[in-house]
Amino acid sequence: MSQSVLNITLWFVSFVFAIAMWYYTLWLTIAFFKRRQSVPKHYIIWLLISVLLAIKAFAFSPVSDALAVRQLLFPLLAAALLVPYFKRSARVKKTFVNP
């Protein structure tokens, strides 16, 4: 009984987190096209959450190591390239100006 309750609880937490990420992604996409000032900060947060989720999937996924590394590589590469760009770029500062 307790194992099934634990599984249901973990599934529910995972489901709620997935729904929250979808809504956050939708909000960020809308804010991106409206050129909101908050986009660079929230996009960096979104990238870092993606990296954390990829690391979690890498650590706990029952797939082969080669596939897991490939799935981990894209979020790491995206964060490594885009976080410094969004922090330092003058073009980003000029683009996202709407409150």
C-alpha positions as CSV (number, residue, x, y, z in Angstrom):
1,M,0.0,0.0,0.0
2,S,2.7,2.5,0.9
3,Q,4.7,1.9,-2.2
4,S,1.6,2.6,-4.4
5,V,0.9,5.8,-2.5
6,L,4.5,6.9,-3.0
7,N,4.3,6.2,-6.7
8,I,1.1,8.1,-7.1
9,T,2.6,11.0,-5.1
10,L,5.7,11.1,-7.3
11,W,3.6,10.9,-10.4
12,F,1.4,13.7,-9.2
13,V,4.3,16.0,-8.4
14,S,5.9,15.2,-11.8
15,F,2.6,16.0,-13.5
16,V,2.1,19.3,-11.7
17,F,5.7,20.3,-12.5
18,A,5.3,19.5,-16.1
19,I,2.1,21.5,-16.4
20,A,3.8,24.4,-14.6
21,M,6.7,24.3,-17.1
22,W,4.3,24.3,-20.0
23,Y,2.6,27.4,-18.6
24,Y,5.9,29.1,-17.9
25,T,7.1,28.3,-21.5
26,L,3.8,29.7,-22.9
27,W,4.1,32.9,-20.8
28,L,7.8,33.3,-21.8
29,T,7.0,32.8,-25.5
30,I,4.2,35.5,-25.3
31,A,6.5,37.9,-23.4
32,F,9.3,37.2,-26.0
33,F,7.1,38.4,-28.9
34,K,5.9,41.4,-26.8
35,R,9.6,42.2,-26.2
36,R,9.2,42.5,-22.4
37,Q,12.1,43.6,-20.2
38,S,11.8,40.5,-18.1
39,V,12.4,38.1,-20.9
40,P,16.2,37.8,-20.6
41,K,16.1,37.0,-16.9
42,H,13.3,34.5,-17.3
43,Y,14.8,32.9,-20.4
44,I,18.0,32.3,-18.4
45,I,15.9,30.8,-15.6
46,W,14.1,28.6,-18.1
47,L,17.4,27.4,-19.6
48,L,18.8,26.5,-16.2
49,I,15.6,24.6,-15.3
50,S,16.0,22.8,-18.6
51,V,19.5,21.8,-17.7
52,L,18.4,20.6,-14.3
53,L,15.6,18.5,-15.8
54,A,18.1,17.0,-18.3
55,I,20.5,16.2,-15.5
56,K,17.7,14.5,-13.6
57,A,16.7,12.5,-16.6
58,F,20.3,11.5,-17.2
59,A,20.7,10.4,-13.6
60,F,17.5,8.4,-13.2
61,S,16.6,7.4,-16.8
62,P,16.8,3.7,-17.6
63,V,18.1,4.3,-21.2
64,S,21.5,3.7,-22.6
65,D,24.3,6.1,-21.7
66,A,24.9,7.2,-25.3
67,L,21.3,8.2,-25.6
68,A,21.2,9.9,-22.2
69,V,24.4,11.9,-23.0
70,R,22.9,13.1,-26.3
71,Q,19.7,14.2,-24.5
72,L,21.9,16.0,-21.9
73,L,24.1,17.7,-24.5
74,F,21.5,20.0,-26.1
75,P,20.3,21.8,-22.9
76,L,23.9,22.1,-21.7
77,L,25.1,23.6,-25.0
78,A,22.1,25.9,-25.3
79,A,22.6,27.2,-21.8
80,A,26.4,27.6,-22.3
81,L,25.9,29.7,-25.4
82,L,22.7,31.6,-24.7
83,V,23.1,32.6,-21.0
84,P,26.3,34.7,-21.7
85,Y,24.7,36.2,-24.8
86,F,21.5,37.2,-23.0
87,K,23.6,38.7,-20.2
88,R,26.1,40.7,-22.2
89,S,24.5,41.5,-25.6
90,A,23.7,45.1,-26.4
91,R,21.2,43.9,-29.0
92,V,19.3,42.0,-26.3
93,K,19.2,45.2,-24.1
94,K,17.9,47.2,-27.0
95,T,15.3,44.6,-28.1
96,F,13.6,43.8,-24.8
97,V,12.5,47.3,-23.7
98,N,8.8,47.1,-23.1
99,P,7.5,46.9,-19.5
